[in-house]
Amino acid sequence: MIANLVLTLLLLFTVSSAKVFTDCELANVLENAGFPKDQLKDWICLAKAESSLNTTAVGGPNKNGSYDYGLFQINDHIWCDPEKRGGDCNVKCSDLVLEDDIGPSMNCAKIVYKVQGFKAWNGWIKKCKGKKLPPLVC
């Protein structure tokens, strides 16, 4: 019940304050955070496919009842916990939907990538994998 209340409040907050990146803004932030330059097009494509570059996006419920959070749509079944710091990223899911700080999302996305690669994200598989991605002209 508390998880539902937290999710409802999170969704209300999400509607009122969202940061939506441009491709170049996100590329610069990711590069400054140490994401490999040769992967930036994939990360941008992934974020577009998963959240439309919206830092406060919340998706779900998925078939298994889980939800996805933030720019990279990190799933609460494995990676974060809706009520406290936890999951394999040791992060509270609400920390993944902060408008002004995508640090937790980037850190968790790096962990997900290290464990499963880009194939962890269905959006990347459907819209980015094996496709000629447009150049980043910033």
Secondary structure, DSSP 8 states (H G I E B T S, - for coil): -HHHHHHHHHHHHHHHS--B--HHHHHHHHHHTT--GGGHHHHHHHHHHHHTTBTT-EE---TTS--EETTTTEETTTT-BSSSSBTTTTBBGGGGG-SS--HHHHHHHHHHHHHHGGGG-HHHHHHTTTS-------
